[in-house]
Each structure stands twice: as structure tokens, then as C-alpha cells.
Amino acid sequence: MKINDLRKLSDKDLLSRLTDNRESLQKCRFQKSIQQLEDYKVLSDLRKENARINTILKENTLDKGNIDG
């Protein structure tokens, strides 16, 4: 998912997506270890999307801190 699409989601949606991605990443790593994973690009895509989500969540918390402060 592109970063602009992720920015439109709420924090709750982002957290649920992050949890789903972590579970998918764990499954893909297991498949890789037993050599059943066909497309290794999925691993890097999931890691990158997790990083994007974490960045957006951090930005949101910093923005809320500036508004409240």
C-alpha cells in the first residue's frame, strides 16, 4: 500500500494492519525456512510497509503532542 493511502487510515486501522503484517511476515519467514516460499519479494514488501506504518504512527503521536502542548 502506498504511503498516501496509509496516511488516510486511522490509528486503529494502522495498528490492526501492522499486526496482520507481522503475522504474515512470520508465516512467510517460516515458509522461507522450509523452502516453500516462491516469491521472496513479499518479505521485503512486508518489512517496508511495517516501517511506513510505524513512521506514520510516530508522526501522528508527535502531531498530537504539538497540538496539546
Secondary structure, 3 states (H helix, E strand, C coil): CCHHHHHCCCHHHHHHHHHHHHHHHHHHHHHHHCCCCCCCHHHHHHHHHHHHHHHHHHHHHHHHHHHHC
